[in-house]
Amino acid sequence: MRTSLVGILFLVDLVFPDPSYTSHVELKPCIEIKFCAIAEWDVKAISEPLNEVKAIIKNIPGTEIVKNDGDYVHAEVVSKNMEFVDDLEVSYSPDTKKLVIRSESREGKGVFGVNQKRVDSIKTALLF
């Protein structure tokens, strides 16, 4: 009986790993470029790129990190007029030392390039 319980717990741990062991997450491609921006950067020169990006994201007004899971971060960005919510996702691959950032408007209205500007500002803060 005890052996069966240990076996079941072992299998559950394999199926549902601890978030700290989560590996690189592939982000969805942008369907409509007008409302979405995605960029990939080589970050070999930065010792802890994901932690640095999280610090940058925390300083963006109206932004809240809603998921921080291993090498993946998902934040929600509320527009200045509190009308729209955008999704900001970051995925880091320690094997390739690549960082992918994706920003997309949920509503797809009147964004005026805000997603590309957001991605560019994160890149500037991170790499320069």
C-alpha positions as CSV (number, residue, x, y, z in Angstrom):
1,M,0.0,0.0,0.0
2,R,2.8,2.4,1.0
3,T,4.7,1.6,-2.2
4,S,1.7,2.3,-4.3
5,L,1.2,5.7,-2.7
6,V,4.8,6.6,-3.3
7,G,4.6,5.5,-6.9
8,I,1.4,7.6,-7.5
9,L,3.0,10.6,-5.9
10,F,6.1,10.1,-8.1
11,L,3.9,10.0,-11.2
12,V,2.0,13.0,-10.2
13,D,5.2,14.9,-9.8
14,L,6.3,13.9,-13.3
15,V,3.0,15.0,-14.8
16,F,2.8,18.3,-12.8
17,P,6.3,19.5,-12.3
18,D,7.2,22.2,-9.8
19,P,7.0,25.6,-11.6
20,S,10.7,26.3,-10.8
21,Y,11.6,23.5,-13.2
22,T,9.4,24.7,-16.1
23,S,11.4,25.0,-19.3
24,H,11.3,27.5,-22.1
25,V,7.8,28.3,-23.3
26,E,7.1,29.0,-27.0
27,L,5.1,32.2,-27.5
28,K,2.3,32.4,-30.0
29,P,3.2,34.3,-33.2
30,C,1.5,37.6,-33.9
31,I,-1.6,37.1,-36.0
32,E,-2.3,40.8,-36.7
33,I,0.9,42.9,-36.6
34,K,-1.1,46.1,-36.2
35,F,-2.2,44.9,-32.7
36,C,0.9,42.8,-31.7
37,A,4.6,43.0,-31.5
38,I,7.1,40.2,-31.0
39,A,10.9,40.3,-30.8
40,E,13.7,37.8,-30.0
41,W,17.1,38.8,-28.6
42,D,20.3,37.1,-27.9
43,V,21.1,37.9,-24.3
44,K,24.4,36.0,-23.8
45,A,26.1,39.1,-22.3
46,I,23.5,39.5,-19.6
47,S,23.9,37.2,-16.5
48,E,20.2,37.1,-15.4
49,P,18.1,38.4,-18.3
50,L,14.8,37.2,-17.1
51,N,15.2,38.9,-13.7
52,E,16.3,42.1,-15.4
53,V,13.2,42.1,-17.7
54,K,10.9,41.4,-14.7
55,A,12.4,44.5,-12.9
56,I,11.8,46.6,-16.1
57,I,8.2,45.3,-16.4
58,K,7.5,46.1,-12.8
59,N,8.4,49.7,-13.5
60,I,6.0,50.1,-16.5
61,P,3.0,52.1,-15.3
62,G,-0.2,50.1,-15.1
63,T,1.6,46.8,-15.3
64,E,1.0,43.7,-13.1
65,I,2.8,40.4,-13.4
66,V,0.1,37.8,-13.3
67,K,2.2,34.7,-13.9
68,N,5.8,34.0,-13.1
69,D,6.5,30.4,-14.0
70,G,10.1,29.2,-14.5
71,D,11.3,30.8,-17.7
72,Y,8.0,32.4,-18.5
73,V,6.4,35.7,-17.4
74,H,3.0,37.0,-18.3
75,A,2.0,40.5,-17.3
76,E,-1.2,42.6,-18.0
77,V,-0.8,46.2,-18.9
78,V,-3.7,48.5,-18.4
79,S,-3.8,51.6,-20.6
80,K,-3.5,55.1,-19.1
81,N,-7.3,55.7,-19.5
82,M,-8.0,52.3,-17.8
83,E,-10.0,51.3,-20.9
84,F,-7.9,48.5,-22.4
85,V,-5.8,45.6,-21.2
86,D,-2.8,44.3,-23.2
87,D,-0.9,41.1,-22.6
88,L,2.9,41.2,-22.3
89,E,4.7,37.8,-22.3
90,V,8.3,37.0,-21.9
91,S,10.0,33.6,-22.5
92,Y,13.6,32.9,-21.9
93,S,15.6,29.9,-23.2
94,P,18.6,29.3,-21.0
95,D,20.0,26.7,-23.5
96,T,20.1,29.2,-26.4
97,K,20.4,32.4,-24.3
98,K,17.4,33.8,-26.3
99,L,14.7,36.1,-24.8
100,V,11.4,36.4,-26.6
101,I,9.0,39.3,-25.8
102,R,5.5,39.5,-27.1
103,S,3.0,42.4,-26.5
104,E,-0.6,42.1,-27.8
105,S,-3.8,44.2,-27.5
106,R,-6.8,42.1,-26.3
107,E,-9.3,44.5,-27.9
108,G,-7.5,45.4,-31.1
109,K,-8.6,49.0,-31.2
110,G,-6.8,52.3,-31.4
111,V,-3.4,51.0,-30.2
112,F,-1.3,53.5,-32.3
113,G,1.8,51.2,-32.2
114,V,1.8,50.9,-28.4
115,N,2.8,47.3,-28.5
116,Q,5.9,47.9,-30.7
117,K,6.8,50.9,-28.5
118,R,6.5,48.8,-25.4
119,V,8.7,46.0,-26.8
120,D,11.3,48.5,-28.0
121,S,11.4,50.3,-24.7
122,I,12.0,47.0,-22.9
123,K,14.8,46.2,-25.3
124,T,16.4,49.6,-24.9
125,A,16.3,49.3,-21.1
126,L,17.7,45.8,-21.1
127,L,20.4,46.1,-23.7
128,F,21.7,49.7,-23.4
